[in-house]
Amino acid sequence: MPKKTDKTIEPIDAKFEDVAKKLVKADGKKTNKNTNLLPTPRGKAAAPIQAELNLQIQKQVEIDGLGMGVLTDGTPFLTARGLARLCGTHHSRIGEMSADWNSESARSMAFKVKQILLDRGLPTPEHPYIEIKQRTGVFHAYSDVVCLAVLEYYAFDAGSAIREVAQKNYRLLAGKALHDFIYTQVGYNPNHNVPEVWQQFHDRVSLTYNSIPVGYFGVFREIADMIVTLGNAGLHIDSNFLPDGSVGLTWGNHWRKNNFDKKYGERTKWEHNFPDYFPQAKSNPQDVWCYPESALPEFRRWVREDYIGGGKFSNYINGKIKQKELPPSFSQLVISAYNLDS
């Protein structure tokens, strides 16, 4: 007989059960072992190598003990504690499975979970979690595919450790239902996601919103039209291409040379931060100059006529190309975007 659920652990709440039921495919089939443990549309198993692609947490919530979220590539995940709650077990068991992931013992939980993945034609990741590096430390995200395999283990293959709550939750969330359940609970819509090529610009803009003192302007925000123009031409900002740094340095020299403090008022500094996954984030927060709004007309004229029209921007791009931080084709992209003479 299956072991009864621990008294301290409850099944998915009724409100979650209603959501989950709506997400289960209406095929009318009732089986003990649902064979629809599907890979997500990405077709990839969760592996720590993904962290090298600068994966971060895009959305995360905890609802009644179920910690869940979505990574920046769209992967839905549960936390270790959230997965344990779903399965009706203690979170230490998830930690033990992770530590024992490469065990060759056919009796180990890790071995059986990997076998479930193999039986479904899914690749087994190097680790059961995706490792996300954050400023506060390393976070382990268990993808929906791995979570379903663990849930199936506790529902049917755990022997004396089988949990009735795991059986109930598995019947509700098998197939693509867990994937959709997490999306629904965190409010994630993949169709409204920021395209990957624009994500770094989006993340930087988000961090500068309402950060600059009232009455002043910042270089990054003011050259947004330049960044968008270049992005539409195929040249997107990343950690190697930060045009606001070049513009800010050159504009600062122009400001001092012309003694603009006396003409427009003194500039001041504001606290600038890069997204956590940028290498430059190691020096966060950074003191960056911002300028009185009365100088905006001069700044815009200077960018148009001196920085871009005078060749300073082309020099910046060519310098990056010589340093092998940008490919040679970027020079032509800049020339084409601004109709500059080659």
N, C-alpha and C positions, 0 to 999 in steps of 0.2 A: 504494500500500500504506500502511496506517496506520503512523504512526511508533511505534517500540517505546517502551515505558515507560522513563522515566529510571531508571538503576540505583539512585539514592538514594531512590526513591519506590516503595513496595510497594503492592499492592492491599489492600483491606480484609482484615484478618487472618481466619483460618479461623473463629475463634469469632464474629466479627462476621458473617461470611458465613452461618454457620448461623442466626443470629438473623434476618438480613435475608431469607433464603430462606423462613423460616417466616412472615414478614410479607407476602410477595408473594402476591397473590391467585392462587389455584390455578385459573387458567383454561386452562393448558396451551399458551398462545400463545407463540411465539418469533418476535420480529420485530426487525429492526435498529433501527427507530424506534418506540418505545412511544408510543402516542398518549394514554396515560393520565397526562399531566402535569396533575394536578388541583389546583384551589385547595383550601386547607384549609377545614374546616367554617366558619371565620369568614367566608369569602367576601370577604376584604379583601386587597389587595395591601399589601406592606410599604412604608411611607412614613415619612419623618422626622416628619410631623405627629403620629404616634402617641406620640412622646416627650413631646409636650405633654400627654398624658393620664397623665403620671406613670408610664409603663411602666418597669419595672425587671426585672432578672434574678431569676427565682424559683429556678431550679436551673441549675447549670452544672458540667460535668465535662470532663476531657480524658482520653481513653483512647487510648493508643498514637498520640498525635499528632493525634487527631481532637477538636478543641475544639467542644463542642456544649452546648446548654442549652435552657431554656424560659423565655419571658418571662411576666410576671404576667397577661397576657391569654390565655395558653395557646399563643402562637406558638412553635413549635419553630425553632431556629436553629443555624447553624454559625458559627464564627469565620472570619475571612479565611484563616487558616492551615489550619483544619480543612477548609474548602471546597477550598483548593488541594491539600491532600493527597488528598481524595476524587477530584479530577480528574487527579491525577498531574502537576501543574505547580507552579511556584514561587509563593509567596504574593504576590510583587511583581506578578504578572500580574493578580491579583484587585484589587490597589490601582490598577493602571493602568486596568482596566475601570471601576472606580468613578469615577476622576477623569475618564474619557472618556465618562461615561454619557449625556451630552446631545449627543454627536457625531452629526452627520448623514451621516457617511461610511458608505456601505453596506458597506465593507470592514472596518470596525472591529468588534472583538469585542463592544463594548457594543451596537452597533446590531443585531448578529445575535442576541444574547441577548434583547433587547427584542422582536425579531421572533418569536422562539420563543414568548414569552409571548403576543403578539398572536395567533399562529396557534392557540394553545390557548384563545382566547377570554378571556384573563386581562388585567386592566388592568396597565399598566406604571407602577411607582412612580416618584416624582420622583427617588429615589436607589435603588440596589440594596440598600441596607442600612437598618436601623432604627437611628436614632441614640439611644443611651441615655446620659443624663448621670449620671455617678457622681462621688463625692467625689474619686476619683483621676483623673478626666478623662472624656473622651468615648469610649464603646465602640460599635463597629459590629457589629450582629448581622444576619447574612444569613438571611432567612426560608427555610424549607424549599422554598417555591415558587420563589423566585429561585435557590436552590441547584440545584434540578433543571434549571432552564433553562440554567444555566452548565454543569452536568454533561453535559447533552445536547449543548451546543455542543462541548465537548472530545471527546465520543464520536463525533460525526458531522459537525460543521460547521466544524471548525477548520482544515481543509486540512492543511498539513504539520505542524501542531501537534496533530493528533488523537492521543489517547492510548488505548492498549489498556486500561489500567487504568480509564479513564473509561468505556469501553464495557462492561467487566465490571461496574463498580459501578452504572452506569445500568440495566443489565438487572436487577440485584438490587433497586434502590431506586426505580425509576420508580413513577408513580402515587402512592398514599398510603403506600408502604412506607417512604420516608425519614422522613415525619412520624411513623409508628409506631415506627420504628427509634430515633429520638432520644428519644421518650417512654420507650421501654423502657430505653435505656442510662442515662438520668438518673434513672430511677425515678419518673417523673411519672405520676400517675393523675388525669385531669381530673375524674373522678366524685367524687374526694375533695378537690377543691380548695376553699379557703375562699371563700364567696360574696363578690363584689366589695364589697357594702355593709358587710361585716364586716372586710375586709382591713386597713384602717388600724388598727382596734382590735387585730386579731390581731398586726400588726407591732409595735405599741407594747408589747403584753404580752410579746412575744418578747424585746424589748430590755431589759425590766425584770426578767426572770427571773434569780434569784440575784444581782442587782446590789445589793440593799439589805443592809446589815450585819446579821448575826445578832443577834436580840434587839430589832430595830426594825421599824417598819412604815412603808410609804410611802402617800401619799394616793391615787395613781393605782390601785394594786392594791386598796386597801380600798374604793374606790367602784366597783369593777367591776360589782357588782350594779346600781348606778344606771345605768351605761352600757348594760348588757344590757337593763334595763327600758325605757330610752328607745329603744334600738335596736329592740326588739320593737314599740314604738309608732310606729316610722318615723323616729326622730330618731337618726342615726348620727354618731359623732364623725368629724371631719376636721380639716384645718389651721385652719379657722375656728371650730370648736366643740371647745374643750378644757376641759371642766368641771372637770378636776382642778386647772387653774390657778386658777379662781375658788374652789374648795373649799380648796385649799392656802393661798391668800392669806388668806381669811377665817378659817380654822382657826388659822393662825399668829398672827393678831391676837388670837383668843380665848385662845390659849396664853400669849402674853405678858401680856395683861390680867390673867389669873388666876395668873400666876407659877407655871406648872405645872412649871418646871424643878425647883423645890424639892419639889413634891409627887410627881412621877413619875420624876424624873431628867432630866438634860440631854439635849436633842435633839442630833442631829449631822447631817452632810450626806453625801449619796451622789452618785455620778456618774450623772446622767440623760442619756439620748440619745434624740432623735427619729429616726424612720426617715429615711434619706437624702433621700427625695423630699419631705419636709415643709419648707416655708420656714424653720421654726424650727430646722432642722438646721444652719443656718449658724453657730449659736452653740454647737453641740455641742463638748465635753460641758458640761453645766450642773450647777452645784452646787444640789441641791434638799434641803430639810429632810426628815429622817425622824425618827420619834418612838419613844420606848420603848414596847414592847409592853404594859407595865403601864397605859398610857393608852388602850388600844383600847376598853374599855367606854365611857369618857367620849367618845371620838371618835365612836363609833357612835350614842350617845345624842344628841350634838350635831348630827350630820348629819340624823338623823331628826326631832328636835324643833325645832332652831334653824335649820339651813341650809335644809332643805326645808319643814318645818312653819311656820317663822317668816317665810317669804317671800323669803329671800335668793336662793334658786335662781331663783325667778320673776323677781326683779329682774335677775339676771344674764342670763337669756334675753331679757327685754324690752330690756335695754341693747344686746345683740347685734342685736336687730331694728331698733332705732333707728339703729344704725351700719350697717344694711343688710348685715350679715354673715350673718344668718339670715332666712328668710322669715317673715312674720307668722303663718303657720299653726303654726309651732313652739311658740308660746305655748300654743295650745290642746292640742297634743300633750303638753306637760308637765303641764298642768292635768288632762288626762284620765288620764295615766299614774299620777299620784299622788292622784287624787280631790281636788284642791285646789278651793277656792272661787274662782270667777272674779271 
